């Protein structure tokens, strides 16, 4: 509740209490109708104060609930990240143990293989000796054959054990590959979680309003200057008319141009059907690339107020701009307030607005007389309207309504010809005059 209104209500209640206090006990009681009226007034004031307090309490409870929900979500994300890190550490330890076991098995297999080879060579040596002394040791032949058979069995057993060890090594390598794949999968999951956290942070920054002072300073550094010189024929006017216009550069992602209103140009709707001897226009981008460039025509907006004009900048020239143009607001109703800046940058201030269902494409701004008395910035015709996020909304066409600019799609063309515009500019102004006449009376 406004502090001024609260003080007035408290004073009113105090005066009523003083007026109704019985200072003299012998004084006759007031008549019932006169006593009921102040009591009813006090009850109304108390009910209004109670309702205001209940609304404030509900708002605070809602804010506390939103804060608790945000904290719970942050704790949940931190828990998931800690679990992922713990799982990664566990898998790394298991991988290290598997590598150590594989190395031990490989060493053991080498030792067994060497032993088998040595046993085989000994068996072959014994068999050769038996063949050489077969003549002499026929009686011991059976025993030697038995020893040879035993040696062969031992060799086969050793070979089978070697094959088993090789199979075990292959299995260990496959498990190692699986562990590596699981580790990579967990790393990718952690990366995705970090990216998601970054997206959430970016979204929170987009929904956070920028200070009006910063927006105003940024606007002063990003203004362009348009110059238009119009010279009428000798029968319709005397000398040339020149206008210097401080404009704002806009982009809708496809086109880039400087926005201005018809009132800022040398033309008026009363010039419809007229002719000119010459029309010359130029645009000077903001510093440091502040050198004038010619413009060949102005265009009305196909989806905007007919009194708003755009001077398109070629795509080849937009790359040389030192500052980026303002983007048209994709979500114009994200913030309940907007920032109004006078066309020449002489003043600025915040202002609330609301939609007007019977006037699509326009916003009704809060321009109450009480705001002017309190020293707040009052909207006026020609003011530029920005969102508190730094995007462009529209232009004030009078003290109450703002015309939205949804895109830079062009409509009627108003050519600027240095050799003589003749009737083409007058015909374009006639088209704009007819479109303006069809607007609601509150917008004209």
Secondary structure, DSSP 8 states (H G I E B T S, - for coil): --HHHHHHHHHHHHHHHHHH----TTS----HHHHHHHHHHHHHHHHHHHHHHHHHHHHHHHHHHHHHHHHHHHHHHHHHHHHHHHHHHHHHHHHHHHHHHHHHHHHHHHHHHHHHHHHHHHHHHHHHHHHHTTTT-GGGHHHHHHHHHHHHHHHHHHHHHHHHHHHHHHHHHHHHHHHHHHHHHHHHHHHHHHHHHHHHHHHHHHTS---HHHHHHHHHHSEEEEEEEEEE-TTT-SS-EEEEEEEEEEE-SS-EEEEEEGGGSS--GGGTT--EEEEEEEEE-STTS--EEEE-EEEEETTS-TTEEEEE--HHHHTT-SS--EEB-SSTTSSSEEEEE-TTSS-EEEEEEEE-TTSTTEEEE---HHHHHTT-----TT-EEEETTS-EEEEESSSSEEEE-----EEEEEE--TT--BTHHHHHHHHHHHHHHTS-TTT-
